[in-house]
Amino acid sequence: MRRKKKIKLFVPFSLVEKLNKCLESYPPDFKYKINNFYMIIDTVVRILAYNKNEFANINIKKLSSVTCSIISKYIKYLIKYEILESDNLSIKNKKSYGYKINSFDYNIIEIEPTKSYIKKINNSRTNYSKQETFIIEMRKKFNNLQFDYVEANKWILKQPYSNKRLFYQIQLEDLKNKNRRFFKRNKTNKRLDSNLTNLKSDLKKFIIGDYVKIDLKNSQPFFLSVLIENIIKINNNNNNIPLCCNFLNFDLCKVLGKRTIQHILKIRKNYNFNKNTNFEKFKLWTENGTFYNNFMQEFESEYNRTEIKNIMFKVLFSKNNTKNNYTSYIPFKSDKEIFSNVFPFVYEIVKILKKKNNRDLAILLQKIESFVFIDCIAKELVNNNIIPLTIHDEIIVPENDKTKALLIVNKIFNDNFNLIPSFHIKHLSNECKVISDECTISKVNISDYKKPSNLLSIESTLQ
């Protein structure tokens, strides 16, 4: 009889010991299988490895469908004996209960999976026969990607924090096991998610091959400036101006709502836009790729680049207001005041765009980004026999295709935004080293560009 192929689960050694002691001293009041305990812990650890949240939100119904019908009893047992910790927060149709562990030492357990668990792994892969041809080609490229696992593992073992070592080991093992590689588009924001999406930058240098990454500088502020610019162009006589110079093909008024548009236009009028707002400075900083550096200089380097990025993240994606014990307050108020002191007009618009739901703005910006980088840039690259790897606002291409890829990227941005923003261009083998020569290529003088109709026009412009 053919035996099932075993799968690897990541369960910290200290938790295995603790679980075994608990099961011996305090046997559960239900008939259990030890593998179900392991699969729960492995699920929590894997989610934490790919997300920056403190707790891993787990859909109990989905987990029970691939383990057993009484999986909630297993979880309650693990919480009772402090192997798992719960956030005790569940919101119907929005958020499942979150769980975390407090031990991160490294351990791999091999088990024979159930048929439903195998089916879950296989079903995690989308039916690519229904996808566009360029997506299928990108998936093939990703699935054939090779890593230097030996050197990558050596690098991981040198890292000082046990939780990070465990998370990196999981990411590396998932890349090594082809059944654990995932490659699919997010239904909400249309991003293309894969194992590379949240992979530590230092681990990308272990991809075998000579690759270059091209990523858009200060991408979220840049797309925000594009969004705001298109909104403020709307007037009462023309409420159907689509976003981003017609290329996204949807109506701003329908997406954001007429009241939101009217509110923003009212603020624009109140600011006496041409005189009392510094939106042009915000726009210029984001187009030149100098947003974070200029913001630092605005405060005489009181804040470093990482701190400025965190401030921007809180401004864009946190709630405008929240309640605690019936008291309303502004989350991250001091950070938001820092931003609003520099860009008060932009801050007021951001607040309006987040008024109904703080996730709305984030999702809209991500949709714009994914359309540009996946549906426009990646598709055009594949059409020109360059199969890219993508990580949200960046593309990874072979070194030999670098110049041609940059020309295509420039064309996409110029045709659709009437400008060419700035990019970071780096070798994957040495992420700290920026290729300064290509930065010049990536920033074509827009006055000499004149929307070329094809790639040959771009090449002649650059020569």
C-alpha positions in Angstrom: 0.0 0.0 0.0 1.3 3.4 -1.0 2.0 5.6 2.1 1.0 9.2 2.2 3.8 11.7 1.7 4.5 13.5 4.9 4.4 17.2 5.2 6.5 19.5 7.5 4.9 21.5 10.2 6.6 24.3 12.2 6.0 23.8 15.9 8.5 25.3 18.3 10.3 22.6 20.4 9.4 24.2 23.7 5.7 24.1 22.8 6.0 20.4 21.9 7.4 19.7 25.3 4.8 21.8 27.1 2.0 20.3 25.1 3.1 16.7 25.9 3.3 17.5 29.6 -0.1 19.0 29.6 -1.7 16.1 27.7 -0.1 13.7 30.2 -1.1 15.7 33.3 -4.4 17.1 32.1 -5.9 14.9 29.4 -8.5 16.6 27.3 -12.2 15.7 27.9 -12.5 14.8 24.2 -10.9 12.2 22.0 -8.0 13.9 20.3 -5.2 13.4 17.8 -1.9 15.0 18.5 -1.5 16.1 14.8 -4.5 18.4 15.1 -2.7 20.3 17.9 0.4 20.5 15.7 -1.6 21.8 12.8 -3.2 24.6 14.9 0.1 25.8 16.1 1.7 25.5 12.7 -1.2 27.6 11.2 -0.7 30.4 13.8 3.1 30.4 13.2 2.7 30.5 9.4 0.3 33.4 9.5 2.5 35.4 11.8 5.5 34.6 9.5 3.8 36.4 6.5 2.0 39.2 8.4 3.2 42.0 10.6 0.3 41.7 13.0 0.8 40.6 16.6 -2.0 38.1 16.4 -2.9 35.6 13.6 -6.6 35.8 12.7 -7.9 32.3 12.1 -11.2 31.4 10.5 -12.3 28.4 12.7 -14.8 27.1 10.1 -12.1 26.9 7.4 -9.6 25.3 9.8 -12.1 22.7 11.0 -12.8 21.8 7.4 -9.2 20.6 6.9 -8.6 19.2 10.4 -11.6 18.0 12.4 -15.1 19.3 13.3 -14.2 19.9 17.0 -11.1 22.0 16.3 -12.5 24.8 18.6 -12.1 22.4 21.5 -8.4 21.9 20.7 -8.0 25.7 20.5 -9.7 26.2 23.9 -7.4 23.6 25.4 -4.3 25.3 24.0 -5.5 28.6 25.4 -6.4 27.2 28.8 -2.8 25.8 29.3 -1.2 29.0 27.9 0.2 27.4 24.8 -1.8 29.9 22.7 -2.9 33.4 23.6 -6.1 34.9 22.2 -6.8 38.6 21.5 -10.5 37.8 22.5 -11.6 40.1 19.7 -14.1 38.9 17.0 -16.2 41.1 14.7 -18.9 39.4 12.7 -18.1 39.3 8.9 -15.0 41.4 9.5 -12.5 39.8 11.9 -11.9 36.3 13.3 -10.3 35.7 16.7 -6.6 36.3 16.7 -4.0 34.0 18.3 -0.3 34.1 19.0 2.5 32.1 20.6 5.2 33.2 23.0 7.9 30.7 22.1 9.8 30.9 18.8 12.5 28.3 18.9 12.9 26.2 15.8 11.5 22.8 15.2 10.0 20.8 12.3 7.5 18.0 12.8 6.6 15.7 10.0 3.1 14.2 9.9 0.9 12.3 7.4 -1.7 14.9 6.4 -5.4 14.2 6.0 -6.9 14.2 2.6 -8.7 17.5 3.3 -5.4 19.1 4.4 -3.7 18.0 1.2 -6.7 19.4 -0.8 -6.4 22.7 1.0 -2.7 23.0 0.0 -3.5 22.1 -3.7 -6.6 24.4 -3.7 -4.5 27.3 -2.5 -3.3 27.6 -6.1 -5.7 29.4 -8.4 -7.0 27.9 -11.6 -4.6 29.6 -13.9 -6.2 28.3 -17.0 -8.8 31.1 -16.5 -6.1 33.7 -16.1 -4.7 36.0 -18.7 -1.7 34.7 -20.7 0.8 37.1 -19.2 -0.2 36.0 -15.6 0.3 32.4 -16.5 3.8 33.2 -17.9 4.6 35.1 -14.7 3.5 32.1 -12.6 5.7 29.7 -14.6 8.6 32.0 -14.1 7.9 32.2 -10.3 7.5 28.4 -10.0 10.8 27.8 -11.7 12.7 30.3 -9.6 15.7 28.8 -7.9 17.2 29.7 -4.5 20.5 29.1 -2.8 18.9 27.4 0.2 22.2 26.4 1.9 23.6 30.0 2.0 20.2 31.4 2.9 19.9 29.1 5.8 23.3 30.1 7.0 22.3 33.7 6.9 19.1 32.9 8.9 21.0 31.1 11.7 23.1 34.3 12.2 20.1 36.5 13.0 19.8 37.5 16.6 16.1 37.2 17.3 14.5 33.7 17.6 11.1 34.8 16.3 12.6 36.3 13.2 14.7 33.1 12.6 11.6 31.0 12.8 9.6 33.2 10.4 12.5 33.3 7.9 12.8 29.5 8.1 9.1 29.1 7.4 9.4 31.4 4.4 12.4 29.6 3.1 10.8 26.1 3.6 7.7 27.3 1.7 9.8 28.3 -1.2 11.6 25.0 -1.2 8.4 23.0 -1.2 6.7 23.7 -4.5 3.3 22.8 -3.0 3.7 25.6 -0.5 4.5 28.2 -3.2 1.5 30.5 -3.7 0.8 33.0 -6.6 -2.6 34.6 -6.8 -4.3 38.0 -7.1 -6.0 39.5 -4.1 -9.7 39.9 -4.7 -9.9 43.0 -2.6 -7.0 45.2 -3.8 -6.1 43.3 -7.0 -2.4 42.9 -5.9 -0.5 39.9 -7.0 0.5 38.0 -3.8 3.3 35.4 -3.7 5.9 34.0 -1.4 8.1 36.9 -2.5 5.6 39.6 -1.3 6.7 39.6 2.4 10.0 37.8 2.0 12.8 39.6 3.9 14.8 41.7 1.5 18.0 40.1 2.7 16.7 36.7 1.6 16.0 37.9 -2.0 19.7 38.1 -2.7 19.8 34.3 -2.5 17.7 34.0 -5.7 19.9 32.3 -8.2 20.5 34.4 -11.3 21.6 38.0 -12.1 18.5 40.1 -11.4 17.8 43.8 -11.0 14.8 45.3 -9.0 13.1 48.5 -10.2 10.8 50.0 -7.7 8.9 53.3 -7.6 10.1 55.7 -5.0 7.6 56.8 -2.3 4.9 55.0 -4.2 1.9 55.5 -1.8 2.5 59.3 -1.6 2.9 59.4 -5.4 -0.4 57.6 -6.1 -2.1 59.7 -3.5 -0.9 62.9 -5.3 -2.3 61.5 -8.6 -5.6 60.7 -6.9 -6.0 64.1 -5.4 -5.0 65.9 -8.6 -7.7 64.1 -10.5 -10.3 64.8 -7.9 -9.6 68.5 -7.8 -9.9 68.7 -11.6 -13.6 67.8 -11.3 -16.0 70.6 -11.6 -19.8 71.0 -11.4 -20.1 70.8 -15.2 -18.1 67.6 -15.5 -18.6 65.0 -12.8 -17.4 62.1 -14.8 -13.7 62.6 -15.1 -12.1 59.1 -14.7 -9.1 58.5 -12.6 -5.5 58.8 -13.8 -6.0 60.3 -17.2 -8.6 57.8 -18.4 -6.5 54.7 -18.1 -8.2 53.1 -15.1 -11.6 53.3 -16.8 -13.7 54.0 -13.7 -15.7 57.0 -12.5 -14.4 58.8 -9.5 -17.8 60.0 -8.5 -19.2 56.5 -8.5 -16.2 55.1 -6.6 -15.9 57.8 -4.0 -19.5 59.1 -4.0 -20.7 62.6 -5.0 -20.8 63.8 -1.5 -17.2 63.0 -0.9 -16.2 64.7 -4.1 -18.3 67.8 -3.3 -16.7 67.9 0.2 -13.2 67.8 -1.2 -14.0 70.5 -3.8 -15.4 72.7 -1.0 -12.1 72.4 0.9 -10.2 73.2 -2.3 -12.3 76.4 -2.6 -11.9 77.3 1.0 -8.1 77.0 0.8 -8.1 79.3 -2.2 -6.2 76.5 -3.9 -3.8 78.5 -6.1 -2.6 80.7 -3.2 -2.9 79.0 0.2 -2.1 75.4 -0.4 1.2 73.7 -0.9 -0.2 70.7 -2.9 2.2 71.5 -5.8 5.1 71.0 -3.4 3.6 67.6 -2.3 3.2 66.7 -5.9 6.7 67.7 -6.8 8.3 65.8 -3.9 6.4 62.6 -4.8 7.2 62.8 -8.5 10.9 63.4 -7.9 11.0 60.6 -5.4 12.3 62.9 -2.7 9.3 62.9 -0.4 10.8 61.2 2.6 14.2 63.0 2.3 12.6 66.4 1.9 10.2 65.7 4.8 13.3 64.9 7.0 14.9 68.2 5.9 11.7 70.1 6.8 12.3 69.1 10.4 16.1 69.4 10.2 16.6 65.6 10.4 14.7 65.4 13.7 13.1 62.2 12.3 14.8 59.5 10.3 13.5 58.0 7.1 11.9 55.0 8.8 10.1 57.3 11.3 8.8 59.5 8.4 7.5 56.4 6.6 5.7 55.3 9.8 4.1 58.7 10.1 2.9 58.5 6.5 1.5 55.0 7.1 -0.5 56.2 10.1 -1.8 59.3 8.3 -3.0 57.2 5.3 -4.3 54.1 6.9 -5.3 54.6 10.5 -8.8 55.7 11.6 -9.7 59.4 11.8 -11.4 58.8 15.2 -12.0 56.0 17.5 -13.8 55.4 20.8 -12.5 54.0 24.1 -14.8 53.8 27.1 -17.2 56.2 25.3 -14.5 58.7 24.8 -13.6 59.7 21.2 -10.0 60.4 20.4 -7.7 60.7 17.3 -5.3 57.7 17.0 -1.7 58.7 16.5 -2.6 62.4 16.9 0.9 63.7 17.3 2.1 61.9 14.1 -0.8 63.3 12.2 -0.1 66.8 13.4 3.5 66.5 12.1 2.2 65.7 8.7 -0.7 68.3 8.7 1.7 71.0 9.7 3.6 70.5 6.5 0.7 69.5 4.2 -2.6 70.7 5.8 -4.6 70.6 2.5 -3.5 67.0 1.7 -4.3 66.0 5.3 -7.8 67.3 5.1 -8.5 65.4 1.9 -7.1 62.2 3.4 -9.4 62.5 6.3 -12.4 62.8 4.0 -11.3 59.8 1.9 -11.2 57.7 5.1 -14.4 59.1 6.7 -16.6 56.0 6.0 -13.9 53.4 6.5 -10.2 53.9 7.1 -9.5 51.0 4.7 -11.1 52.6 1.7 -8.2 54.9 0.9 -5.6 52.1 1.3 -7.5 49.8 -0.9 -8.0 52.4 -3.6 -4.3 53.3 -3.7 -3.4 49.6 -3.8 -5.8 49.1 -6.7 -4.2 51.9 -8.7 -0.7 50.5 -7.9 -1.7 47.0 -8.9 -3.2 48.1 -12.1 -0.1 50.1 -13.1 2.4 47.4 -12.1 0.5 44.3 -13.0 -2.1 45.1 -15.7 0.1 47.6 -17.5 3.8 47.2 -16.8 4.0 43.4 -16.2 1.7 42.7 -19.2 3.8 44.9 -21.5 7.0 43.4 -20.3 5.7 39.8 -21.0 4.6 41.0 -24.5 8.2 42.1 -25.1 9.6 38.7 -23.9 10.6 39.9 -20.5 9.0 37.8 -17.8 9.1 39.8 -14.5 8.7 38.9 -10.9 6.6 41.5 -9.1 6.4 42.7 -5.5 3.6 45.3 -5.4 5.4 48.5 -6.5 8.5 46.9 -7.9 9.5 44.6 -10.7 12.4 42.2 -10.8 13.9 41.4 -14.2 17.2 39.8 -15.5 20.1 42.2 -15.6 20.3 41.8 -19.4 16.8 43.1 -19.8 17.3 46.1 -17.4 17.5 48.9 -20.0 14.6 47.6 -22.1 12.4 47.1 -19.0 13.1 50.7 -17.9 12.1 52.0 -21.3 8.8 50.1 -21.0 8.2 51.3 -17.5 8.8 54.9 -18.6 6.4 54.6 -21.5 3.6 53.2 -19.3 3.9 56.1 -16.8 4.3 58.8 -19.4 1.4 57.6 -21.5 -0.9 57.3 -18.5 0.3 60.0 -16.1 2.0 62.4 -18.5 5.1 62.2 -16.4 7.9 59.8 -15.4 8.5 59.5 -11.6 11.8 58.3 -10.0 12.8 54.7 -9.3 15.3 52.8 -7.2 17.3 50.4 -9.3 19.3 47.8 -7.4 21.0 44.4 -8.0 19.3 41.7 -5.9 22.7 40.3 -5.1 23.5 43.5 -3.3 20.4 45.4 -2.3 22.3 48.1 -0.5 24.0 49.2 -3.7 22.0 51.5 -5.9 22.8 51.5 -9.6 23.3 55.2 -10.1 23.8 55.1 -13.9 20.4 53.6 -14.5 18.8 56.2 -12.3 19.7 58.7 -15.0 18.1 56.5 -17.6 14.9 56.2 -15.6 14.3 59.9 -15.4 13.7 61.1 -19.0 13.1 64.8 -19.6 9.4 65.0 -20.0 9.6 68.0 -22.3 11.6 65.9 -24.8 9.4 62.9 -24.4 6.1 63.9 -26.1 4.2 60.6 -25.5 6.0 58.2 -27.9 3.7 55.8 -29.6 5.9 52.8 -29.3 9.1 51.4 -27.7 11.3 52.5 -30.6 10.3 56.1 -30.1 11.5 55.8 -26.5 14.8 54.3 -27.5 15.5 57.1 -29.9 14.6 59.7 -27.2 17.2 58.2 -24.9 20.1 57.9 -27.4 
